[in-house]
């Protein structure tokens, strides 16, 4: 048992042990992402304070994620043309400027819903170009062999920050208001920018950049590649539907806290943190696996659907936190395996564009999904919205598994 535990620990953190650049980048992100989650919580609570409307929270989601709809695919082409480290440094600096602007308008009591939406959209533009660059940079830091492990550790870092950031944000908001959260997030960007500045370029894995790729032609080649790979096509289809309809927690958890459970900003922060803690556990479990697989992707999606259905009728804050913990575990199994499978399938010259396709599937229709979730919550409360989300996830992965089985049978029966 001791030998097994040691082997699992060694396997779980192997990317951090073996790659100096990744250790530095990981450490910088550890600080920066905690600030990002503080800002996410503060932004949602600021909109609730300004409006008190479920539809206003849905509109916030729309403006935060509509840049992925507009620029997500283009960002993949940019990531295939530009050096990843320079791209990420530029996008992180832009996001820091947005955080400073949010702090100023909040602390000076000049924040209005339209102004908050504009700043949320600008932050979304920075994130749309940051995401494929960050994913490509991770590949360059660790190489193909360690990529599934690094993707899972990135997910663990992201969701570990989701534990720390919201919990701190809830306390800060209750004590001194939302503005200080934006200030702390702006300062936190210095950590990741410093880390990127000292990365050793000579130790990065070489990746062929397609500097001649045009937006239309480059996207056409990536879409053709994805469509002609049966598993990749199914993964992107499942991610699109489940993320758009099923995963609108940035809209629903604030409403669950404020309208259904009546627990205030501290409770909202803790509910977000319990989801993040579950996602962290799921990420560490995924990092200990030898490789990404369709099986784990399918298990994660199905368990996500079941648990979201269980959350729908919950009226108790402690029980809601317990279920959100389980949802976090299943959500990470779903996303980490999908991300790794897409990247490992991608040839070097298409990696940025295929990551862009994955991120578009994951977030590109989030504006529509956020408005839809806000409308469902307005009509039937969070219970209706969670029920629709859970049923959609279960139906989608069921259809995908049936399609995958029929495709495999057809290949086996071919002469």
Secondary structure, DSSP 8 states (H G I E B T S, - for coil): -HHHHHHHHHHHTHHHHH-HHHHHHHHHHHHHHHHHHHHHHHHHHHHHHHH--HHHHHHHHHHHHHHHHHHHHHHHHHHHHS-HHHHHHHHHHHHHHHHHHHHHHHHTT---HHHHHHHHHHHHHHHHHHHHHHHHHHHHHHHHHHHHHHHHHHHHHHHHHHHHHHHHHHHHHHHH-SHHHHHHHHHHHHHHHHHHHT--GGGS------TT--HHHHHHHHHHHHHTSHHHHHHHHHHHHIIIII--HHHHHHHIIIIIS--HHHHHHHHHHHHHHHHHHHHHHHHTSSS--HHHHHHHHHHHHHHHHHHHT---HHHHHHHHHHHHHHHHHHHHHHHHHHHHHS-GGGHHHHHHHHHIIIIITHHHHHHHHHHHHHHHHHHHHHHHHHHHHHHHHHHHHHHHHHHHHHHHH--
